[in-house]
Amino acid sequence: MDAVAVDLDPLRRPAGLRDIGSYERLCAVPWHRRLAAVATGMAAATVAVAAGVWAASVSGLLAQAPVIAVVVVGYAALGAWAFIWWTTELGRRVKLASFAWANGWAYADVLEHTRRPGSAFTRVLRGRERAVVASDDPRLPFELGRHFSLPRGRDEAATVQRPFAFVELPLPRRVPNIVLRNRGRSIIPSLGFGLGNARLELEGGFAKRFLLFAPEGYQEDALYIFTPDLMARVLDLGSSAEIELSGDRLFVYLPHRTRFDRPDTMAAVLVLAEELHRRFAARTERYRDDRATPGGPSVALRGQRLAGGGVPLAGIAATAGVVLLSTAVTWFGVWGAPLLFG
């Protein structure tokens, strides 16, 4: 099968005002809403800074405490930085959209409430994806973008997860839920994966970089798919990535700061996607789960999902903080207050 010719030139050109205007029209972003938001933010920041300086000057605080001026200037600089960050992010999405359209691929500025089957997605109650590029070319079928979890209240705080970038690839058959965890840079919440799952220590240099998790009883299946030659290519192509097989999908998780808008990064990601798609398809197209019930799902229920589901470090830290605070309050009420107030 011939390799896919990819045009990277749109990523090499900076996004101009005309490009941004075209992008917002194509993505159905009302120009007046964007302009009003920017103008309101800048006006509010200007009025706040001016009012603060005037109040400090009239009250004499500015002469007595010049540091106030430094604080005010600092807030103004913070507002300017926020505006520059916003416009820079918008310019990056414009370049990605131009790149996708130039290659005949689909693009979405934002996707709400997506429910992909990977572990990093399913534990989030409300997700948002930005700058999603999708190709249905059978030689290189993929979707890539950045994922954010959004809490709506205290009850959903436990589902908050660090943002991450991802690449999704199709598999020819459904396979067990298997996670290749990166020892150096973990993206998938994996604390708790060791409970009820098989943890496979890899051989040679792979053991220093990766850990392989599979449902208990599916160790041989995992090693059948993750062969040493495939692991060697994973190490070469995505040493900072994590990989998950879930159903008939393969997910490559990458750090949030992965810059898809850079031509070198995009070229490397597409090489990774093409290589993994071809190699994993060859390893899974004949996979068969002998534990599956005839006429039922092609993978037995036990193999469809890793036990535990992973626990985020942020959730553990929050729980520990609440426990420590409760302990401190209890200690003060029982012993501290009587000592202080007799």
C-alpha positions as CSV (number, residue, x, y, z in Angstrom):
1,M,0.0,0.0,0.0
2,D,1.4,3.4,-1.0
3,A,2.4,5.8,1.7
4,V,0.2,8.9,2.3
5,A,1.5,12.1,1.0
6,V,1.0,14.8,3.6
7,D,1.2,18.5,2.9
8,L,2.9,20.2,5.9
9,D,3.2,23.7,4.3
10,P,0.2,25.2,6.2
11,L,2.0,24.5,9.5
12,R,5.1,26.3,8.3
13,R,3.2,29.6,7.5
14,P,2.2,32.0,10.3
15,A,-1.5,32.6,10.7
16,G,-2.5,36.2,9.6
17,L,-5.6,38.2,10.4
18,R,-7.3,37.1,7.2
19,D,-6.6,33.4,8.1
20,I,-8.1,34.0,11.6
21,G,-11.2,35.6,10.1
22,S,-11.7,32.8,7.6
23,Y,-11.2,30.3,10.4
24,E,-13.8,31.8,12.6
25,R,-16.3,32.0,9.8
26,L,-15.8,28.4,8.8
27,C,-16.0,27.3,12.5
28,A,-19.2,29.3,12.9
29,V,-17.7,31.6,15.6
30,P,-19.7,34.9,15.6
31,W,-17.1,37.6,15.0
32,H,-19.0,40.1,17.1
33,R,-18.9,37.7,20.1
34,R,-15.2,37.2,19.8
35,L,-14.6,41.0,19.4
36,A,-16.9,41.9,22.2
37,A,-15.2,39.4,24.6
38,V,-11.7,40.8,23.7
39,A,-12.8,44.4,23.9
40,T,-14.7,43.9,27.2
41,G,-11.7,42.1,28.8
42,M,-9.2,44.8,27.7
43,A,-11.6,47.6,28.8
44,A,-12.2,46.0,32.2
45,A,-8.5,45.5,32.8
46,T,-7.8,49.1,31.8
47,V,-10.5,50.5,34.0
48,A,-9.4,48.4,36.9
49,V,-5.7,49.4,36.6
50,A,-6.6,53.1,36.2
51,A,-9.0,53.0,39.2
52,G,-6.4,51.3,41.3
53,V,-3.7,53.8,40.5
54,W,-6.1,56.8,41.0
55,A,-7.3,55.5,44.3
56,A,-3.8,54.9,45.6
57,S,-2.7,58.4,44.4
58,V,-5.6,60.2,46.0
59,S,-5.3,58.4,49.3
60,G,-1.5,59.0,49.4
61,L,-0.7,55.4,49.5
62,L,1.2,55.6,46.2
63,A,3.7,58.1,47.7
64,Q,4.0,56.1,50.9
65,A,4.1,52.7,49.3
66,P,5.5,52.7,45.8
67,V,5.2,48.9,45.8
68,I,1.5,49.4,45.0
69,A,2.5,50.8,41.6
70,V,4.6,47.6,41.0
71,V,1.6,45.5,41.9
72,V,-0.7,47.4,39.6
73,V,1.8,47.2,36.7
74,G,2.1,43.5,37.5
75,Y,-1.6,43.0,37.1
76,A,-1.6,44.9,33.8
77,A,1.3,42.7,32.6
78,L,-0.6,39.6,33.6
79,G,-3.6,40.8,31.6
80,A,-1.4,41.5,28.6
81,W,0.1,38.1,28.9
82,A,-3.3,36.4,29.0
83,F,-4.4,38.2,25.9
84,I,-1.2,37.2,24.0
85,W,-1.6,33.6,25.2
86,W,-5.2,33.6,23.9
87,T,-4.3,35.0,20.5
88,T,-1.3,32.6,20.2
89,E,-3.5,29.6,21.0
90,L,-6.1,30.8,18.4
91,G,-3.3,31.1,15.8
92,R,-2.1,27.6,16.5
93,R,-5.7,26.2,15.9
94,V,-5.9,28.2,12.7
95,K,-2.7,26.5,11.4
96,L,-4.0,23.1,12.3
97,A,-7.3,23.7,10.6
98,S,-5.5,24.9,7.4
99,F,-3.3,21.8,7.6
100,A,-6.3,19.5,7.9
101,W,-8.3,21.1,5.1
102,A,-5.3,21.2,2.8
103,N,-5.0,17.4,3.2
104,G,-8.7,16.7,2.8
105,W,-9.2,15.8,6.4
106,A,-11.9,16.8,8.9
107,Y,-11.3,19.4,11.6
108,A,-13.3,20.5,14.6
109,D,-12.4,23.5,16.8
110,V,-14.2,22.0,19.8
111,L,-16.0,18.8,20.6
112,E,-18.1,18.6,23.8
113,H,-19.0,15.5,25.9
114,T,-17.1,13.0,23.7
115,R,-17.1,9.4,25.1
116,R,-14.1,7.6,23.7
117,P,-13.5,4.2,25.2
118,G,-10.0,4.8,26.5
119,S,-9.4,4.8,30.3
120,A,-8.2,8.4,30.3
121,F,-11.6,9.4,28.8
122,T,-14.1,7.2,30.5
123,R,-13.3,8.3,34.1
124,V,-14.1,12.0,33.1
125,L,-17.8,12.9,33.4
126,R,-17.5,16.0,31.3
127,G,-14.8,16.2,28.6
128,R,-13.9,18.8,26.0
129,E,-11.6,18.3,23.0
130,R,-9.9,21.1,21.1
131,A,-8.4,21.2,17.6
132,V,-9.4,17.7,16.6
133,V,-8.0,16.5,13.2
134,A,-9.5,13.3,11.7
135,S,-8.6,11.3,8.6
136,D,-10.7,8.4,7.1
137,D,-8.0,7.4,4.6
138,P,-7.7,3.6,5.0
139,R,-3.9,4.0,4.7
140,L,-3.8,6.3,7.7
141,P,-7.1,6.5,9.6
142,F,-6.7,8.5,12.8
143,E,-8.0,11.2,15.1
144,L,-5.8,13.5,17.1
145,G,-6.4,16.4,19.4
146,R,-6.2,17.7,23.0
147,H,-8.5,16.6,25.8
148,F,-9.6,18.6,28.9
149,S,-11.8,17.5,31.8
150,L,-14.2,20.1,33.1
151,P,-15.8,19.8,36.5
152,R,-19.3,21.2,37.1
153,G,-19.2,21.0,40.9
154,R,-17.6,19.5,44.0
155,D,-19.2,16.1,43.2
156,E,-17.2,15.9,40.0
157,A,-13.9,17.2,41.3
158,A,-12.7,13.6,41.6
159,T,-13.0,13.2,37.9
160,V,-10.7,16.1,37.0
161,Q,-7.7,14.9,35.1
162,R,-4.7,16.7,33.7
163,P,-5.1,17.7,30.1
164,F,-3.4,15.5,27.5
165,A,-2.9,15.1,23.8
166,F,-4.1,11.9,22.1
167,V,-4.0,10.0,18.8
168,E,-6.8,7.4,18.2
169,L,-6.3,4.6,15.7
170,P,-8.8,1.8,14.7
171,L,-8.0,-1.9,15.1
172,P,-9.3,-4.7,12.8
173,R,-10.7,-6.7,15.8
174,R,-11.8,-6.1,19.4
175,V,-9.0,-7.0,21.8
176,P,-8.6,-7.0,25.7
177,N,-8.0,-3.8,27.5
178,I,-4.2,-3.5,27.7
179,V,-2.3,-0.5,29.0
180,L,1.4,0.2,28.2
181,R,2.3,2.7,31.0
182,N,5.3,5.0,30.8
183,R,7.4,4.8,33.9
184,G,8.9,8.3,33.3
185,R,5.9,10.3,32.4
186,S,2.5,8.8,33.3
187,I,-0.5,10.3,31.6
188,I,-3.2,7.6,32.3
189,P,-4.2,7.5,36.0
190,S,-2.8,4.1,36.9
191,L,-2.7,3.9,40.7
192,G,-4.9,0.9,41.4
193,F,-4.2,-0.9,38.2
194,G,-2.2,-3.4,40.2
195,L,-5.3,-4.6,42.0
196,G,-6.9,-7.4,40.2
197,N,-4.8,-7.0,37.1
198,A,-1.7,-8.7,35.8
199,R,1.5,-6.5,35.8
200,L,3.9,-7.8,33.2
201,E,7.6,-6.9,33.5
202,L,9.1,-6.4,30.1
203,E,12.6,-7.6,29.1
204,G,15.7,-5.7,28.4
205,G,15.6,-1.9,28.0
206,F,11.9,-1.9,27.7
207,A,11.5,-2.6,31.4
208,K,13.3,0.7,32.3
209,R,10.8,2.7,30.3
210,F,7.4,0.8,30.3
211,L,5.1,-1.3,32.4
212,L,2.4,-3.5,30.8
213,F,-1.0,-4.0,32.5
214,A,-3.5,-6.6,31.3
215,P,-6.6,-8.2,32.9
216,E,-5.8,-11.2,35.1
217,G,-5.6,-14.3,32.9
218,Y,-4.7,-12.3,29.7
219,Q,-0.9,-12.2,30.2
220,E,-0.3,-14.4,27.1
221,D,-2.7,-12.3,25.0
222,A,-0.8,-9.1,25.9
223,L,2.6,-10.6,25.1
224,Y,1.2,-12.0,21.9
225,I,0.3,-8.5,20.8
226,F,3.2,-6.5,22.3
227,T,6.0,-8.5,20.7
228,P,9.7,-7.4,21.2
229,D,10.0,-6.0,17.7
230,L,6.8,-4.0,18.1
231,M,8.0,-2.7,21.5
232,A,11.3,-1.7,19.9
233,R,9.4,0.5,17.4
234,V,7.3,2.0,20.2
235,L,10.4,2.9,22.1
236,D,11.9,4.5,18.9
237,L,8.8,6.4,17.9
238,G,7.1,7.3,21.1
239,S,9.4,7.1,24.1
240,S,7.3,9.7,26.0
241,A,4.0,8.2,25.1
242,E,1.6,5.7,26.7
243,I,-0.5,3.3,24.7
244,E,-3.9,1.7,25.5
245,L,-5.9,-1.0,23.6
246,S,-9.6,-0.7,24.3
247,G,-12.1,-2.6,22.3
248,D,-11.3,-2.0,18.6
249,R,-9.4,1.2,19.3
250,L,-5.8,2.0,20.0
251,F,-5.0,5.2,21.9
252,V,-1.6,6.9,22.0
253,Y,-1.5,9.4,24.9
254,L,1.0,12.2,24.7
255,P,1.9,15.1,27.0
256,H,-0.5,18.1,26.9
257,R,2.3,20.4,25.6
258,T,2.7,18.3,22.4
259,R,2.7,20.9,19.6
260,F,0.7,19.4,16.8
261,D,1.0,22.8,15.0
262,R,4.7,22.4,14.5
263,P,5.6,20.7,11.2
264,D,8.3,18.5,12.7
265,T,6.1,17.4,15.6
266,M,3.1,16.6,13.2
267,A,5.4,14.7,10.9
268,A,6.7,12.6,13.7
269,V,3.2,12.0,15.1
270,L,2.0,10.9,11.7
271,V,4.9,8.5,11.3
272,L,4.1,7.1,14.7
273,A,0.4,6.7,13.8
274,E,1.1,5.0,10.4
275,E,3.7,2.6,12.0
276,L,1.5,1.7,15.0
277,H,-1.6,1.3,12.8
278,R,0.2,-1.1,10.5
279,R,2.0,-3.1,13.1
280,F,-0.9,-3.4,15.6
281,A,-3.3,-4.3,12.8
282,A,-1.0,-7.1,11.8
283,R,-0.8,-8.4,15.4
284,T,-4.6,-8.1,16.2
285,E,-6.4,-9.0,12.9
286,R,-6.3,-12.7,13.8
287,Y,-6.8,-12.3,17.6
288,R,-9.4,-14.6,19.2
289,D,-10.5,-14.8,22.8
290,D,-11.1,-18.4,23.6
291,R,-12.9,-17.3,26.9
292,A,-15.6,-15.5,25.0
293,T,-19.1,-17.1,24.9
294,P,-20.1,-18.3,21.4
295,G,-22.5,-15.8,19.9
296,G,-21.6,-13.2,22.5
297,P,-19.0,-10.4,22.5
298,S,-15.7,-11.3,20.8
299,V,-13.8,-10.6,24.1
300,A,-15.0,-12.0,27.4
301,L,-16.4,-9.6,30.0
302,R,-13.3,-10.1,32.2
303,G,-11.0,-8.9,29.5
304,Q,-12.9,-5.9,28.3
305,R,-11.8,-3.5,31.1
306,L,-8.9,-3.4,33.5
307,A,-9.9,-3.6,37.2
308,G,-9.4,-0.5,39.4
309,G,-9.7,2.1,36.6
310,G,-6.8,4.1,37.9
311,V,-6.8,6.7,40.7
312,P,-5.4,10.2,40.0
313,L,-2.8,11.7,42.2
314,A,-4.8,14.9,42.5
315,G,-7.7,12.9,44.0
316,I,-5.3,11.2,46.5
317,A,-3.8,14.6,47.4
318,A,-7.3,16.2,47.9
319,T,-8.4,13.3,50.1
320,A,-5.2,13.4,52.2
321,G,-5.7,17.2,52.6
322,V,-9.3,16.7,53.9
323,V,-8.2,14.0,56.3
324,L,-5.3,16.1,57.7
325,L,-7.6,19.2,58.0
326,S,-10.2,17.1,59.9
327,T,-7.5,15.7,62.1
328,A,-6.2,19.2,62.9
329,V,-9.6,20.6,63.7
330,T,-10.4,17.6,65.9
331,W,-7.1,18.0,67.7
332,F,-7.6,21.7,68.3
333,G,-11.1,21.2,69.6
334,V,-10.1,18.5,72.0
335,W,-6.7,19.7,73.2
336,G,-5.6,23.0,71.6
337,A,-8.6,25.2,72.6
338,P,-8.5,24.2,76.3
339,L,-4.8,24.9,76.4
340,L,-5.1,28.4,74.8
341,F,-8.3,29.6,76.4
342,G,-8.0,27.7,79.7
